Structure formats: structure tokens, C-alpha cells
Amino acid sequence: MEEEKGRPAPLWFPPVVLGLALVSSTVLLSVGISISHFSGPATLSRLTPFLLLMDEIGLWIFFVGGAAFAARTYWREPFLKLIGWHFRPLVDVPVGLIVGVVSQLVIVPLLYLPFEAVNPALSKSLSKPAQSIVGIGHGEGLIVVAFVLVIGAPVCEEIFFRGLSLAVLRDRLENYRPVLRATLAIIGSALLFALAHFEPLQFAGLFAVGCVFAGLMWWTKRLGTSIVAHATFNLVALLALVHLH
């Protein structure tokens, strides 16, 4: 008997998964605090590498699990096919490296340049969250921070935001004209990506970068390039901040 044809996940599905991921992150962070006998407020600047990892794993479980659930329950197709888990190293690596570097060193700085002309202290405020994360790691702890920023986050976030979320918008908007469909899907997934970071000052930069990564996914129809670009984007910031420290 032929299996019933699947359908796209509803538009509410990615935001709900994101909400569950945030709850899971909070729960695992609390477990980590209990295990490590951490005392005091669990602000970003005070987290240990272990607690940072626990916090991120809580997100990653639902980012990847949500996409896997949607592939099986809604689309009824293999998880890797849904999210576009394909790599062409000879293309994805060089293109991703270039896009990641340009996004970090050109696109984001140019975006904030007019605002920094009015408020020269803005650049320090913009880099504060990243500085706090890098400040968590010293010695071996820096390896954990590097793993989170350059491997874990790029892979899991791309699976969720450019794999699942973009796929939902792509398929739910299939009756729209191609250009409008692509524009709305890219903007929608980038908006969710920017909102998920809860950084008002960094919102514009995150949204712009989210559009770039989503555009890569739309153009290539695979995650390889956007994962490399995301990892490179984070790596450039990490190296710069480690140098400053």
C-alpha cells in the first residue's frame, strides 16, 4: 500500500519549536547549575564553559529534533532530504568562507556605520554579548567555547532556521510568484533567526546575516554553504575577540 503523501508543517510549527527549545535550554542550564553547585545569578558573563554547553545543548535538542519530527510527521520524507543536508566541499567551503568573512567584516560593519557615526560608543555595546561568551573560556575552556560557536551552533541553527523554517515557508508559499515567494521565505526565516537571539542592538545585523544565509540555502538548495558561512562568521568574531582579550 502506497504511503500517504505528506504536507508541509504549519507556519506556527517553527516558532513553537523555538519556544520549546528555549524552555529546554533553561531546564538544562538549571540542571547544570545544580550539578556544578554554581552560586549567584546565571548571567552570560558568569557562565562556565560547562554551563554554556548545557544551555546550548538544550536548544540543539529541539532544533534538530523538531526538524526530524516535522520530516517524519508532516512531509513524510527523510530528515536529511527535508533540510537539504548535502555538501559539495569544492564549492561549499570556498564560497562559505568568503561569504562568512564578508558578512562579518563588511556587511555588518557597513550596516551599523551610520549609527556609529552618531554614537561612537555603539560598537562597544554591539560586541558586548560576544565578548561575554569568549570571556567564559580560558585555556581548555576556550575549546568548549570554540566548539559551541564554530561547530555546534552553526550546524544546529542552520538545520532549524535554514533547513526546517525556510522549508516551511517555501512550501506554504508555493502558490506565490517565485520572486515574492523567495523574498518572503528568506525574510521570514531571517526574522525568526534574529528574534531568537534576544539581542535588540544586534537585531539588524542578525537579520541581515540571516537573509544572507537563507539566500545561500535558497540558491544552492543545500545546507553545506550556509553552515560553512555561519561557522566562518562566528570564527572570525571569535579570533578577533580572543586577540583583544
PyMOL commands that set and color helices and strands:
alter all, ss='L'
color gray80, all
select helices_A, chain A and resi 13-36+44-46+49-75+79-83+89-118+122-136+140-172+178-196+203-220+224-244
alter helices_A, ss='H'
color red, helices_A
deselect
rebuild
show_as cartoon
